[in-house]
Amino acid sequence: MIDKICNFLTDKIRQEMPEIDDEKAEVINYGLQNIIGEFPKIVIMLVVAYILGIFPLALFTFLVLLPYKGAVGGVHLHSHIGCIIFTTLFFCGIPYISQYIVLMPIMKYIVILLTWIFGMIMIKMYAPADTENVPILRKKDRRKKQILSYITFTIGLICALIIKDNVISNVLILGNLIQTITITKFVYKLTKSKYGYEVYGDMIEKTV
């Protein structure tokens, strides 16, 4: 259904702007799919969160992880149903599980430190983790997003360190950790996805 709506809108845009070629039309279509597709995903996720009694926590998880998620990137599933299921599991599962995790202070510090070290390495290796559908081709843009990934990831874990509320702290630790895992080569292979550089490597090297 979403595909049909996006194809219809793309055709209408091309009728109004004949100069748009097939390549640009594909980019427009993909952008429309992201915009239109995100709304039902968020609504479904929040409805599930409300049913589970974790609506405020799920909304907090969504908002607090948005800056890091936007900077670092991550894998995208190939179907809308898959995206809806993953989004719901991610933003509802993290706050739900966080309610039942209890870490002693010293253990909390160790977990945060190990998570930070792991994240720094993964960001260096894979961020920004783009996709073949929406590659980041300019070196300047890639560098900027990588720096933002370092910053937002570190800020998230510092907040987890100083916040006394156990559940909120767990959300920040678990959320940043899982989001980092989604940029790894293992997850990309698992979901049969490709990084942008795997498809457009030559173009990235030539783009300033």
Residue pairs with C-beta under 8 A, 6 or more apart in sequence:
2 33
2 36
2 37
2 40
2 80
3 33
5 32
5 36
6 29
6 32
6 33
6 36
7 29
9 32
10 25
10 28
10 29
10 32
13 20
13 25
13 28
14 20
14 25
20 28
30 133
30 134
34 134
37 80
37 83
40 84
41 83
41 84
41 87
41 88
42 62
42 87
44 84
44 87
44 88
45 58
45 62
45 84
45 87
45 88
45 91
45 92
46 55
46 58
46 59
48 88
48 92
49 55
49 57
49 58
49 59
49 91
49 92
49 95
52 58
52 92
52 96
54 92
54 95
54 96
54 99
57 95
57 96
57 98
57 99
57 167
57 171
58 91
58 92
58 95
60 95
60 168
60 171
61 91
61 94
61 95
61 171
61 175
62 91
64 156
64 171
64 172
64 175
65 91
65 156
65 175
65 176
65 179
67 148
67 152
68 149
68 152
68 153
68 156
68 176
68 179
69 179
71 127
71 128
71 145
71 148
71 149
71 151
71 152
72 123
72 127
72 128
72 129
72 145
72 149
72 152
72 153
72 179
72 180
72 183
73 127
73 128
73 129
73 130
73 131
73 136
73 145
73 183
74 129
74 179
74 182
74 183
74 187
75 129
75 131
75 182
75 183
75 187
75 188
75 191
75 193
76 83
76 131
76 133
76 193
77 83
77 86
77 191
78 191
78 192
78 193
90 178
94 171
94 174
94 175
94 178
95 167
95 171
97 170
97 174
98 167
98 170
98 171
98 174
99 167
99 170
101 166
101 170
101 174
102 166
103 111
103 166
103 170
108 161
108 169
108 173
109 161
111 173
112 157
112 160
112 161
112 173
115 157
115 173
115 176
115 177
115 180
116 153
116 154
116 157
118 177
118 180
119 153
119 157
119 176
119 177
119 180
120 150
120 153
122 180
122 181
122 183
122 184
123 146
123 149
123 150
123 153
123 180
123 183
124 146
126 183
126 184
126 185
126 195
127 145
127 146
127 149
127 183
128 136
128 142
128 145
128 146
128 149
129 182
129 183
129 188
129 195
130 136
130 195
130 196
130 197
131 193
131 194
131 195
131 196
132 193
132 194
132 195
132 196
132 198
132 199
132 200
134 196
135 196
135 197
135 199
135 200
135 203
135 204
136 142
136 145
136 196
136 204
137 196
137 200
137 203
137 204
137 207
138 204
138 207
138 208
139 204
139 207
139 208
140 208
142 204
153 176
153 180
156 172
156 175
156 176
157 172
157 173
157 176
159 172
160 169
160 170
160 172
160 173
160 176
161 169
163 169
163 172
181 187
188 194
188 195
196 204
197 204
